[in-house]
């Protein structure tokens, strides 16, 4: 078994992949992102990562709410 380990500076959201993830996956990714953001707090990379994380969460939440019957 092997795994790819991504370091904070090596990781960026793939905007296409954001469209294909569910709310649970987005929350899981956000928790990991927030941990890494806190480790690099105050840097430009942390600020950018936080903005990407927020955008991903907003998009997935919006799609989840719009896609739910009775919620619009």
mmCIF file of the N, C-alpha and C atoms, coordinates in Angstrom:
data_MODEL
# 
_entry.id   MODEL 
# 
loop_
_atom_site.group_PDB 
_atom_site.id 
_atom_site.type_symbol 
_atom_site.label_atom_id 
_atom_site.label_alt_id 
_atom_site.label_comp_id 
_atom_site.label_asym_id 
_atom_site.label_entity_id 
_atom_site.label_seq_id 
_atom_site.pdbx_PDB_ins_code 
_atom_site.Cartn_x 
_atom_site.Cartn_y 
_atom_site.Cartn_z 
_atom_site.occupancy 
_atom_site.B_iso_or_equiv 
_atom_site.pdbx_formal_charge 
_atom_site.auth_seq_id 
_atom_site.auth_comp_id 
_atom_site.auth_asym_id 
_atom_site.auth_atom_id 
_atom_site.pdbx_PDB_model_num 
ATOM 1   N N  . UNK A 1 1  ? 0.846   -1.157 0.000   1.00 0.00 ? 1  UNK A N  1 
ATOM 2   C CA . UNK A 1 1  ? 0.000   0.000  0.000   1.00 0.00 ? 1  UNK A CA 1 
ATOM 3   C C  . UNK A 1 1  ? 0.901   1.232  0.000   1.00 0.00 ? 1  UNK A C  1 
ATOM 4   N N  . UNK A 1 2  ? 0.513   2.249  -0.750  1.00 0.00 ? 2  UNK A N  1 
ATOM 5   C CA . UNK A 1 2  ? 1.281   3.488  -0.768  1.00 0.00 ? 2  UNK A CA 1 
ATOM 6   C C  . UNK A 1 2  ? 0.318   4.669  -0.748  1.00 0.00 ? 2  UNK A C  1 
ATOM 7   N N  . UNK A 1 3  ? 0.841   5.805  -0.373  1.00 0.00 ? 3  UNK A N  1 
ATOM 8   C CA . UNK A 1 3  ? 0.015   7.013  -0.302  1.00 0.00 ? 3  UNK A CA 1 
ATOM 9   C C  . UNK A 1 3  ? 0.844   8.195  -0.759  1.00 0.00 ? 3  UNK A C  1 
ATOM 10  N N  . UNK A 1 4  ? 0.183   9.131  -1.400  1.00 0.00 ? 4  UNK A N  1 
ATOM 11  C CA . UNK A 1 4  ? 0.828   10.387 -1.759  1.00 0.00 ? 4  UNK A CA 1 
ATOM 12  C C  . UNK A 1 4  ? 0.629   11.350 -0.608  1.00 0.00 ? 4  UNK A C  1 
ATOM 13  N N  . UNK A 1 5  ? 1.720   11.883 -0.084  1.00 0.00 ? 5  UNK A N  1 
ATOM 14  C CA . UNK A 1 5  ? 1.632   12.848 0.999   1.00 0.00 ? 5  UNK A CA 1 
ATOM 15  C C  . UNK A 1 5  ? 1.886   14.222 0.408   1.00 0.00 ? 5  UNK A C  1 
ATOM 16  N N  . UNK A 1 6  ? 0.907   15.101 0.551   1.00 0.00 ? 6  UNK A N  1 
ATOM 17  C CA . UNK A 1 6  ? 1.010   16.447 0.002   1.00 0.00 ? 6  UNK A CA 1 
ATOM 18  C C  . UNK A 1 6  ? 1.387   17.421 1.093   1.00 0.00 ? 6  UNK A C  1 
ATOM 19  N N  . UNK A 1 7  ? 2.393   18.206 0.835   1.00 0.00 ? 7  UNK A N  1 
ATOM 20  C CA . UNK A 1 7  ? 2.760   19.263 1.766   1.00 0.00 ? 7  UNK A CA 1 
ATOM 21  C C  . UNK A 1 7  ? 1.952   20.499 1.443   1.00 0.00 ? 7  UNK A C  1 
ATOM 22  N N  . UNK A 1 8  ? 1.765   21.364 2.415   1.00 0.00 ? 8  UNK A N  1 
ATOM 23  C CA . UNK A 1 8  ? 0.952   22.569 2.275   1.00 0.00 ? 8  UNK A CA 1 
ATOM 24  C C  . UNK A 1 8  ? 1.302   23.327 0.995   1.00 0.00 ? 8  UNK A C  1 
ATOM 25  N N  . UNK A 1 9  ? 2.554   23.561 0.745   1.00 0.00 ? 9  UNK A N  1 
ATOM 26  C CA . UNK A 1 9  ? 2.953   24.367 -0.406  1.00 0.00 ? 9  UNK A CA 1 
ATOM 27  C C  . UNK A 1 9  ? 2.737   23.640 -1.731  1.00 0.00 ? 9  UNK A C  1 
ATOM 28  N N  . UNK A 1 10 ? 2.551   22.321 -1.695  1.00 0.00 ? 10 UNK A N  1 
ATOM 29  C CA . UNK A 1 10 ? 2.374   21.542 -2.919  1.00 0.00 ? 10 UNK A CA 1 
ATOM 30  C C  . UNK A 1 10 ? 0.913   21.360 -3.317  1.00 0.00 ? 10 UNK A C  1 
ATOM 31  N N  . UNK A 1 11 ? -0.007  21.714 -2.445  1.00 0.00 ? 11 UNK A N  1 
ATOM 32  C CA . UNK A 1 11 ? -1.408  21.375 -2.655  1.00 0.00 ? 11 UNK A CA 1 
ATOM 33  C C  . UNK A 1 11 ? -2.215  22.588 -3.100  1.00 0.00 ? 11 UNK A C  1 
ATOM 34  N N  . UNK A 1 12 ? -3.019  22.403 -4.109  1.00 0.00 ? 12 UNK A N  1 
ATOM 35  C CA . UNK A 1 12 ? -3.953  23.440 -4.559  1.00 0.00 ? 12 UNK A CA 1 
ATOM 36  C C  . UNK A 1 12 ? -5.247  22.756 -4.965  1.00 0.00 ? 12 UNK A C  1 
ATOM 37  N N  . UNK A 1 13 ? -6.352  23.419 -4.731  1.00 0.00 ? 13 UNK A N  1 
ATOM 38  C CA . UNK A 1 13 ? -7.636  22.848 -5.118  1.00 0.00 ? 13 UNK A CA 1 
ATOM 39  C C  . UNK A 1 13 ? -7.747  22.768 -6.624  1.00 0.00 ? 13 UNK A C  1 
ATOM 40  N N  . UNK A 1 14 ? -8.296  21.705 -7.091  1.00 0.00 ? 14 UNK A N  1 
ATOM 41  C CA . UNK A 1 14 ? -8.616  21.553 -8.497  1.00 0.00 ? 14 UNK A CA 1 
ATOM 42  C C  . UNK A 1 14 ? -10.066 21.984 -8.655  1.00 0.00 ? 14 UNK A C  1 
ATOM 43  N N  . UNK A 1 15 ? -10.284 23.089 -9.330  1.00 0.00 ? 15 UNK A N  1 
ATOM 44  C CA . UNK A 1 15 ? -11.640 23.646 -9.429  1.00 0.00 ? 15 UNK A CA 1 
ATOM 45  C C  . UNK A 1 15 ? -12.615 22.659 -10.076 1.00 0.00 ? 15 UNK A C  1 
ATOM 46  N N  . UNK A 1 16 ? -12.144 21.836 -10.992 1.00 0.00 ? 16 UNK A N  1 
ATOM 47  C CA . UNK A 1 16 ? -13.020 20.831 -11.599 1.00 0.00 ? 16 UNK A CA 1 
ATOM 48  C C  . UNK A 1 16 ? -13.442 19.811 -10.552 1.00 0.00 ? 16 UNK A C  1 
ATOM 49  N N  . UNK A 1 17 ? -12.511 19.384 -9.726  1.00 0.00 ? 17 UNK A N  1 
ATOM 50  C CA . UNK A 1 17 ? -12.820 18.384 -8.714  1.00 0.00 ? 17 UNK A CA 1 
ATOM 51  C C  . UNK A 1 17 ? -13.825 18.917 -7.702  1.00 0.00 ? 17 UNK A C  1 
ATOM 52  N N  . UNK A 1 18 ? -13.799 20.236 -7.414  1.00 0.00 ? 18 UNK A N  1 
ATOM 53  C CA . UNK A 1 18 ? -14.748 20.824 -6.473  1.00 0.00 ? 18 UNK A CA 1 
ATOM 54  C C  . UNK A 1 18 ? -16.186 20.570 -6.911  1.00 0.00 ? 18 UNK A C  1 
ATOM 55  N N  . UNK A 1 19 ? -16.424 20.568 -8.223  1.00 0.00 ? 19 UNK A N  1 
ATOM 56  C CA . UNK A 1 19 ? -17.771 20.370 -8.738  1.00 0.00 ? 19 UNK A CA 1 
ATOM 57  C C  . UNK A 1 19 ? -18.264 18.947 -8.531  1.00 0.00 ? 19 UNK A C  1 
ATOM 58  N N  . UNK A 1 20 ? -17.367 18.027 -8.247  1.00 0.00 ? 20 UNK A N  1 
ATOM 59  C CA . UNK A 1 20 ? -17.716 16.620 -8.181  1.00 0.00 ? 20 UNK A CA 1 
ATOM 60  C C  . UNK A 1 20 ? -17.700 16.057 -6.762  1.00 0.00 ? 20 UNK A C  1 
ATOM 61  N N  . UNK A 1 21 ? -17.491 16.897 -5.756  1.00 0.00 ? 21 UNK A N  1 
ATOM 62  C CA . UNK A 1 21 ? -17.433 16.388 -4.392  1.00 0.00 ? 21 UNK A CA 1 
ATOM 63  C C  . UNK A 1 21 ? -18.715 16.707 -3.644  1.00 0.00 ? 21 UNK A C  1 
ATOM 64  N N  . UNK A 1 22 ? -19.029 15.888 -2.666  1.00 0.00 ? 22 UNK A N  1 
ATOM 65  C CA . UNK A 1 22 ? -20.211 16.092 -1.848  1.00 0.00 ? 22 UNK A CA 1 
ATOM 66  C C  . UNK A 1 22 ? -19.895 16.936 -0.623  1.00 0.00 ? 22 UNK A C  1 
ATOM 67  N N  . UNK A 1 23 ? -20.936 17.261 0.102   1.00 0.00 ? 23 UNK A N  1 
ATOM 68  C CA . UNK A 1 23 ? -20.803 18.103 1.281   1.00 0.00 ? 23 UNK A CA 1 
ATOM 69  C C  . UNK A 1 23 ? -19.917 17.450 2.341   1.00 0.00 ? 23 UNK A C  1 
ATOM 70  N N  . UNK A 1 24 ? -20.081 16.160 2.571   1.00 0.00 ? 24 UNK A N  1 
ATOM 71  C CA . UNK A 1 24 ? -19.269 15.480 3.585   1.00 0.00 ? 24 UNK A CA 1 
ATOM 72  C C  . UNK A 1 24 ? -17.789 15.503 3.222   1.00 0.00 ? 24 UNK A C  1 
ATOM 73  N N  . UNK A 1 25 ? -17.476 15.270 1.963   1.00 0.00 ? 25 UNK A N  1 
ATOM 74  C CA . UNK A 1 25 ? -16.088 15.304 1.518   1.00 0.00 ? 25 UNK A CA 1 
ATOM 75  C C  . UNK A 1 25 ? -15.516 16.708 1.643   1.00 0.00 ? 25 UNK A C  1 
ATOM 76  N N  . UNK A 1 26 ? -16.326 17.718 1.314   1.00 0.00 ? 26 UNK A N  1 
ATOM 77  C CA . UNK A 1 26 ? -15.879 19.107 1.418   1.00 0.00 ? 26 UNK A CA 1 
ATOM 78  C C  . UNK A 1 26 ? -15.569 19.481 2.865   1.00 0.00 ? 26 UNK A C  1 
ATOM 79  N N  . UNK A 1 27 ? -16.402 19.049 3.787   1.00 0.00 ? 27 UNK A N  1 
ATOM 80  C CA . UNK A 1 27 ? -16.161 19.351 5.201   1.00 0.00 ? 27 UNK A CA 1 
ATOM 81  C C  . UNK A 1 27 ? -14.890 18.641 5.664   1.00 0.00 ? 27 UNK A C  1 
ATOM 82  N N  . UNK A 1 28 ? -14.711 17.403 5.263   1.00 0.00 ? 28 UNK A N  1 
ATOM 83  C CA . UNK A 1 28 ? -13.502 16.667 5.625   1.00 0.00 ? 28 UNK A CA 1 
ATOM 84  C C  . UNK A 1 28 ? -12.260 17.378 5.092   1.00 0.00 ? 28 UNK A C  1 
ATOM 85  N N  . UNK A 1 29 ? -12.296 17.800 3.839   1.00 0.00 ? 29 UNK A N  1 
ATOM 86  C CA . UNK A 1 29 ? -11.163 18.523 3.247   1.00 0.00 ? 29 UNK A CA 1 
ATOM 87  C C  . UNK A 1 29 ? -10.929 19.843 3.967   1.00 0.00 ? 29 UNK A C  1 
ATOM 88  N N  . UNK A 1 30 ? -11.999 20.540 4.331   1.00 0.00 ? 30 UNK A N  1 
ATOM 89  C CA . UNK A 1 30 ? -11.868 21.830 5.014   1.00 0.00 ? 30 UNK A CA 1 
ATOM 90  C C  . UNK A 1 30 ? -11.217 21.673 6.384   1.00 0.00 ? 30 UNK A C  1 
ATOM 91  N N  . UNK A 1 31 ? -11.553 20.619 7.082   1.00 0.00 ? 31 UNK A N  1 
ATOM 92  C CA . UNK A 1 31 ? -10.941 20.372 8.398   1.00 0.00 ? 31 UNK A CA 1 
ATOM 93  C C  . UNK A 1 31 ? -9.432  20.191 8.237   1.00 0.00 ? 31 UNK A C  1 
ATOM 94  N N  . UNK A 1 32 ? -9.023  19.409 7.257   1.00 0.00 ? 32 UNK A N  1 
ATOM 95  C CA . UNK A 1 32 ? -7.591  19.217 7.010   1.00 0.00 ? 32 UNK A CA 1 
ATOM 96  C C  . UNK A 1 32 ? -6.930  20.514 6.569   1.00 0.00 ? 32 UNK A C  1 
ATOM 97  N N  . UNK A 1 33 ? -7.611  21.265 5.703   1.00 0.00 ? 33 UNK A N  1 
ATOM 98  C CA . UNK A 1 33 ? -7.073  22.548 5.249   1.00 0.00 ? 33 UNK A CA 1 
ATOM 99  C C  . UNK A 1 33 ? -6.882  23.505 6.417   1.00 0.00 ? 33 UNK A C  1 
ATOM 100 N N  . UNK A 1 34 ? -7.861  23.593 7.290   1.00 0.00 ? 34 UNK A N  1 
ATOM 101 C CA . UNK A 1 34 ? -7.765  24.508 8.426   1.00 0.00 ? 34 UNK A CA 1 
ATOM 102 C C  . UNK A 1 34 ? -6.594  24.145 9.336   1.00 0.00 ? 34 UNK A C  1 
ATOM 103 N N  . UNK A 1 35 ? -6.354  22.866 9.510   1.00 0.00 ? 35 UNK A N  1 
ATOM 104 C CA . UNK A 1 35 ? -5.201  22.442 10.312  1.00 0.00 ? 35 UNK A CA 1 
ATOM 105 C C  . UNK A 1 35 ? -3.902  22.959 9.683   1.00 0.00 ? 35 UNK A C  1 
ATOM 106 N N  . UNK A 1 36 ? -3.768  22.784 8.371   1.00 0.00 ? 36 UNK A N  1 
ATOM 107 C CA . UNK A 1 36 ? -2.566  23.239 7.681   1.00 0.00 ? 36 UNK A CA 1 
ATOM 108 C C  . UNK A 1 36 ? -2.473  24.762 7.653   1.00 0.00 ? 36 UNK A C  1 
ATOM 109 N N  . UNK A 1 37 ? -3.600  25.447 7.521   1.00 0.00 ? 37 UNK A N  1 
ATOM 110 C CA . UNK A 1 37 ? -3.611  26.909 7.538   1.00 0.00 ? 37 UNK A CA 1 
ATOM 111 C C  . UNK A 1 37 ? -3.095  27.414 8.880   1.00 0.00 ? 37 UNK A C  1 
ATOM 112 N N  . UNK A 1 38 ? -3.531  26.792 9.956   1.00 0.00 ? 38 UNK A N  1 
ATOM 113 C CA . UNK A 1 38 ? -3.077  27.212 11.282  1.00 0.00 ? 38 UNK A CA 1 
ATOM 114 C C  . UNK A 1 38 ? -1.574  27.023 11.462  1.00 0.00 ? 38 UNK A C  1 
ATOM 115 N N  . UNK A 1 39 ? -1.020  25.990 10.836  1.00 0.00 ? 39 UNK A N  1 
ATOM 116 C CA . UNK A 1 39 ? 0.421   25.756 10.923  1.00 0.00 ? 39 UNK A CA 1 
ATOM 117 C C  . UNK A 1 39 ? 1.221   26.847 10.216  1.00 0.00 ? 39 UNK A C  1 
ATOM 118 N N  . UNK A 1 40 ? 0.625   27.490 9.220   1.00 0.00 ? 40 UNK A N  1 
ATOM 119 C CA . UNK A 1 40 ? 1.312   28.528 8.429   1.00 0.00 ? 40 UNK A CA 1 
ATOM 120 C C  . UNK A 1 40 ? 0.654   29.890 8.613   1.00 0.00 ? 40 UNK A C  1 
ATOM 121 N N  . UNK A 1 41 ? -0.019  30.073 9.731   1.00 0.00 ? 41 UNK A N  1 
ATOM 122 C CA . UNK A 1 41 ? -0.802  31.286 9.989   1.00 0.00 ? 41 UNK A CA 1 
ATOM 123 C C  . UNK A 1 41 ? 0.021   32.547 9.734   1.00 0.00 ? 41 UNK A C  1 
ATOM 124 N N  . UNK A 1 42 ? -0.589  33.523 9.085   1.00 0.00 ? 42 UNK A N  1 
ATOM 125 C CA . UNK A 1 42 ? 0.054   34.805 8.851   1.00 0.00 ? 42 UNK A CA 1 
ATOM 126 C C  . UNK A 1 42 ? 0.815   34.896 7.540   1.00 0.00 ? 42 UNK A C  1 
ATOM 127 N N  . UNK A 1 43 ? 0.881   33.806 6.803   1.00 0.00 ? 43 UNK A N  1 
ATOM 128 C CA . UNK A 1 43 ? 1.597   33.826 5.524   1.00 0.00 ? 43 UNK A CA 1 
ATOM 129 C C  . UNK A 1 43 ? 0.618   34.060 4.378   1.00 0.00 ? 43 UNK A C  1 
ATOM 130 N N  . UNK A 1 44 ? 1.145   34.465 3.257   1.00 0.00 ? 44 UNK A N  1 
ATOM 131 C CA . UNK A 1 44 ? 0.328   34.654 2.053   1.00 0.00 ? 44 UNK A CA 1 
ATOM 132 C C  . UNK A 1 44 ? -0.271  33.319 1.601   1.00 0.00 ? 44 UNK A C  1 
ATOM 133 N N  . UNK A 1 45 ? 0.505   32.257 1.733   1.00 0.00 ? 45 UNK A N  1 
ATOM 134 C CA . UNK A 1 45 ? 0.012   30.928 1.346   1.00 0.00 ? 45 UNK A CA 1 
ATOM 135 C C  . UNK A 1 45 ? -1.192  30.525 2.196   1.00 0.00 ? 45 UNK A C  1 
ATOM 136 N N  . UNK A 1 46 ? -1.148  30.824 3.493   1.00 0.00 ? 46 UNK A N  1 
ATOM 137 C CA . UNK A 1 46 ? -2.277  30.494 4.374   1.00 0.00 ? 46 UNK A CA 1 
ATOM 138 C C  . UNK A 1 46 ? -3.511  31.299 3.997   1.00 0.00 ? 46 UNK A C  1 
ATOM 139 N N  . UNK A 1 47 ? -3.331  32.579 3.686   1.00 0.00 ? 47 UNK A N  1 
ATOM 140 C CA . UNK A 1 47 ? -4.461  33.414 3.295   1.00 0.00 ? 47 UNK A CA 1 
ATOM 141 C C  . UNK A 1 47 ? -5.097  32.887 2.007   1.00 0.00 ? 47 UNK A C  1 
ATOM 142 N N  . UNK A 1 48 ? -4.268  32.547 1.042   1.00 0.00 ? 48 UNK A N  1 
ATOM 143 C CA . UNK A 1 48 ? -4.775  32.030 -0.225  1.00 0.00 ? 48 UNK A CA 1 
ATOM 144 C C  . UNK A 1 48 ? -5.493  30.696 -0.012  1.00 0.00 ? 48 UNK A C  1 
ATOM 145 N N  . UNK A 1 49 ? -4.910  29.843 0.794   1.00 0.00 ? 49 UNK A N  1 
ATOM 146 C CA . UNK A 1 49 ? -5.512  28.535 1.073   1.00 0.00 ? 49 UNK A CA 1 
ATOM 147 C C  . UNK A 1 49 ? -6.864  28.701 1.756   1.00 0.00 ? 49 UNK A C  1 
ATOM 148 N N  . UNK A 1 50 ? -6.955  29.674 2.689   1.00 0.00 ? 50 UNK A N  1 
ATOM 149 C CA . UNK A 1 50 ? -8.225  29.932 3.380   1.00 0.00 ? 50 UNK A CA 1 
ATOM 150 C C  . UNK A 1 50 ? -9.285  30.406 2.387   1.00 0.00 ? 50 UNK A C  1 
ATOM 151 N N  . UNK A 1 51 ? -8.899  31.261 1.447   1.00 0.00 ? 51 UNK A N  1 
ATOM 152 C CA . UNK A 1 51 ? -9.854  31.734 0.435   1.00 0.00 ? 51 UNK A CA 1 
ATOM 153 C C  . UNK A 1 51 ? -10.330 30.586 -0.452  1.00 0.00 ? 51 UNK A C  1 
ATOM 154 N N  . UNK A 1 52 ? -9.414  29.701 -0.848  1.00 0.00 ? 52 UNK A N  1 
ATOM 155 C CA . UNK A 1 52 ? -9.786  28.538 -1.662  1.00 0.00 ? 52 UNK A CA 1 
ATOM 156 C C  . UNK A 1 52 ? -10.732 27.619 -0.892  1.00 0.00 ? 52 UNK A C  1 
ATOM 157 N N  . UNK A 1 53 ? -10.444 27.423 0.382   1.00 0.00 ? 53 UNK A N  1 
ATOM 158 C CA . UNK A 1 53 ? -11.265 26.572 1.231   1.00 0.00 ? 53 UNK A CA 1 
ATOM 159 C C  . UNK A 1 53 ? -12.674 27.151 1.356   1.00 0.00 ? 53 UNK A C  1 
ATOM 160 N N  . UNK A 1 54 ? -12.750 28.445 1.596   1.00 0.00 ? 54 UNK A N  1 
ATOM 161 C CA . UNK A 1 54 ? -14.060 29.103 1.705   1.00 0.00 ? 54 UNK A CA 1 
ATOM 162 C C  . UNK A 1 54 ? -14.846 28.978 0.409   1.00 0.00 ? 54 UNK A C  1 
ATOM 163 N N  . UNK A 1 55 ? -14.202 29.213 -0.724  1.00 0.00 ? 55 UNK A N  1 
ATOM 164 C CA . UNK A 1 55 ? -14.872 29.111 -2.017  1.00 0.00 ? 55 UNK A CA 1 
ATOM 165 C C  . UNK A 1 55 ? -15.402 27.701 -2.246  1.00 0.00 ? 55 UNK A C  1 
ATOM 166 N N  . UNK A 1 56 ? -14.589 26.692 -1.933  1.00 0.00 ? 56 UNK A N  1 
ATOM 167 C CA . UNK A 1 56 ? -15.015 25.307 -2.100  1.00 0.00 ? 56 UNK A CA 1 
ATOM 168 C C  . UNK A 1 56 ? -16.235 25.001 -1.237  1.00 0.00 ? 56 UNK A C  1 
ATOM 169 N N  . UNK A 1 57 ? -16.184 25.415 0.041   1.00 0.00 ? 57 UNK A N  1 
ATOM 170 C CA . UNK A 1 57 ? -17.303 25.147 0.945   1.00 0.00 ? 57 UNK A CA 1 
ATOM 171 C C  . UNK A 1 57 ? -18.570 25.858 0.499   1.00 0.00 ? 57 UNK A C  1 
ATOM 172 N N  . UNK A 1 58 ? -18.449 27.110 0.079   1.00 0.00 ? 58 UNK A N  1 
ATOM 173 C CA . UNK A 1 58 ? -19.627 27.855 -0.391  1.00 0.00 ? 58 UNK A CA 1 
ATOM 174 C C  . UNK A 1 58 ? -20.253 27.188 -1.609  1.00 0.00 ? 58 UNK A C  1 
ATOM 175 N N  . UNK A 1 59 ? -19.403 26.772 -2.554  1.00 0.00 ? 59 UNK A N  1 
ATOM 176 C CA . UNK A 1 59 ? -19.907 26.160 -3.785  1.00 0.00 ? 59 UNK A CA 1 
ATOM 177 C C  . UNK A 1 59 ? -20.616 24.833 -3.491  1.00 0.00 ? 59 UNK A C  1 
ATOM 178 N N  . UNK A 1 60 ? -19.994 23.986 -2.682  1.00 0.00 ? 60 UNK A N  1 
ATOM 179 C CA . UNK A 1 60 ? -20.574 22.681 -2.383  1.00 0.00 ? 60 UNK A CA 1 
ATOM 180 C C  . UNK A 1 60 ? -21.848 22.835 -1.560  1.00 0.00 ? 60 UNK A C  1 
ATOM 181 N N  . UNK A 1 61 ? -21.860 23.745 -0.590  1.00 0.00 ? 61 UNK A N  1 
ATOM 182 C CA . UNK A 1 61 ? -23.062 23.971 0.205   1.00 0.00 ? 61 UNK A CA 1 
ATOM 183 C C  . UNK A 1 61 ? -24.189 24.492 -0.668  1.00 0.00 ? 61 UNK A C  1 
ATOM 184 N N  . UNK A 1 62 ? -23.882 25.434 -1.535  1.00 0.00 ? 62 UNK A N  1 
ATOM 185 C CA . UNK A 1 62 ? -24.903 25.981 -2.442  1.00 0.00 ? 62 UNK A CA 1 
ATOM 186 C C  . UNK A 1 62 ? -25.490 24.889 -3.328  1.00 0.00 ? 62 UNK A C  1 
ATOM 187 N N  . UNK A 1 63 ? -24.628 24.048 -3.884  1.00 0.00 ? 63 UNK A N  1 
ATOM 188 C CA . UNK A 1 63 ? -25.100 22.954 -4.740  1.00 0.00 ? 63 UNK A CA 1 
ATOM 189 C C  . UNK A 1 63 ? -25.918 21.945 -3.940  1.00 0.00 ? 63 UNK A C  1 
ATOM 190 N N  . UNK A 1 64 ? -25.535 21.705 -2.702  1.00 0.00 ? 64 UNK A N  1 
ATOM 191 C CA . UNK A 1 64 ? -26.271 20.758 -1.866  1.00 0.00 ? 64 UNK A CA 1 
ATOM 192 C C  . UNK A 1 64 ? -27.655 21.281 -1.518  1.00 0.00 ? 64 UNK A C  1 
ATOM 193 N N  . UNK A 1 65 ? -27.739 22.565 -1.221  1.00 0.00 ? 65 UNK A N  1 
ATOM 194 C CA . UNK A 1 65 ? -29.024 23.176 -0.853  1.00 0.00 ? 65 UNK A CA 1 
ATOM 195 C C  . UNK A 1 65 ? -29.923 23.278 -2.071  1.00 0.00 ? 65 UNK A C  1 
ATOM 196 N N  . UNK A 1 66 ? -29.392 23.716 -3.188  1.00 0.00 ? 66 UNK A N  1 
ATOM 197 C CA . UNK A 1 66 ? -30.191 23.840 -4.418  1.00 0.00 ? 66 UNK A CA 1 
ATOM 198 C C  . UNK A 1 66 ? -30.652 22.469 -4.897  1.00 0.00 ? 66 UNK A C  1 
ATOM 199 N N  . UNK A 1 67 ? -29.816 21.455 -4.715  1.00 0.00 ? 67 UNK A N  1 
ATOM 200 C CA . UNK A 1 67 ? -30.148 20.112 -5.158  1.00 0.00 ? 67 UNK A CA 1 
ATOM 201 C C  . UNK A 1 67 ? -31.099 19.370 -4.223  1.00 0.00 ? 67 UNK A C  1 
ATOM 202 N N  . UNK A 1 68 ? -31.434 19.947 -3.060  1.00 0.00 ? 68 UNK A N  1 
ATOM 203 C CA . UNK A 1 68 ? -32.305 19.302 -2.092  1.00 0.00 ? 68 UNK A CA 1 
ATOM 204 C C  . UNK A 1 68 ? -33.753 19.685 -2.392  1.00 0.00 ? 68 UNK A C  1 
ATOM 205 N N  . UNK A 1 69 ? -34.644 18.712 -2.594  1.00 0.00 ? 69 UNK A N  1 
ATOM 206 C CA . UNK A 1 69 ? -36.055 19.038 -2.857  1.00 0.00 ? 69 UNK A CA 1 
ATOM 207 C C  . UNK A 1 69 ? -36.647 19.897 -1.750  1.00 0.00 ? 69 UNK A C  1 
ATOM 208 N N  . UNK A 1 70 ? -37.362 20.928 -2.144  1.00 0.00 ? 70 UNK A N  1 
ATOM 209 C CA . UNK A 1 70 ? -38.034 21.794 -1.175  1.00 0.00 ? 70 UNK A CA 1 
ATOM 210 C C  . UNK A 1 70 ? -37.167 22.945 -0.656  1.00 0.00 ? 70 UNK A C  1 
ATOM 211 N N  . UNK A 1 71 ? -35.883 22.955 -0.997  1.00 0.00 ? 71 UNK A N  1 
ATOM 212 C CA . UNK A 1 71 ? -35.002 24.034 -0.555  1.00 0.00 ? 71 UNK A CA 1 
ATOM 213 C C  . UNK A 1 71 ? -34.496 24.794 -1.760  1.00 0.00 ? 71 UNK A C  1 
ATOM 214 N N  . UNK A 1 72 ? -34.888 25.989 -1.892  1.00 0.00 ? 72 UNK A N  1 
ATOM 215 C CA . UNK A 1 72 ? -34.398 26.868 -2.979  1.00 0.00 ? 72 UNK A CA 1 
ATOM 216 C C  . UNK A 1 72 ? -34.369 28.278 -2.502  1.00 0.00 ? 72 UNK A C  1 
# 
